[in-house]
């Protein structure tokens, strides 16, 4: 007759199993972070809200708001809350965006990142291949968070109807699925952002953001 494990042995086995699961989860989060850094660049590997140098009252206010956002990161992501960071070039928007992605990864969420020009290049290059549209959209619409660094071109507006269509379809798909899209936009204000990437896209991004 087999000896049944004692309560102490059962508790130890349960503890060891829990520790193994926690190690695996930490390893998964670390892998996701390293994969993100490989995409965004090593310049941002230490990006945190705490390492952001806020030199103006407006920047300090933004960091404070983002700290509140990060403090309830699981809740806001589950609710599909978008995040829009806009302002002139060189104000640290991407640092803040990566810091928020770090918080999402630390909470166990999957994250996808693209910069605007690479996104459109990816779709344009696929025209000459046999990759289906569904395969192109899936990596951008399925993750818990999709982060987009400035979808506008270096100069001017996103005037191409094709570019606007791609961008809207990604954002709208995620919007309807309650999956957040976080974006930085090189624009002085929301009115300029609307001009650069159209009001309907900004409407989707800014709703409950």
VENJOHU-V924762 format. One record per run of one state. SS is the DSSP state (@ for helix, = for strand, . for the rest). FROM is the first residue (numbers start at 1). LEN is the number of residues. If there is no record, write none. Layout:
ss = [SS;SS]
from = [FROM;FROM]
len = [LEN;LEN]
//
This chain:
ss = [.;@;.;@;.;@;.;@;.;@;.;=;.;@;.;=;@;.;@;.;=;.;@;.;=;.;@;.;@;.]
from = [1;7;41;42;45;49;52;57;72;73;79;83;88;93;107;111;116;127;133;142;145;150;161;177;180;187;190;198;199;207]
len = [6;34;1;3;4;3;5;15;1;6;4;5;5;14;4;5;11;6;9;3;5;11;16;3;7;3;8;1;8;3]
//
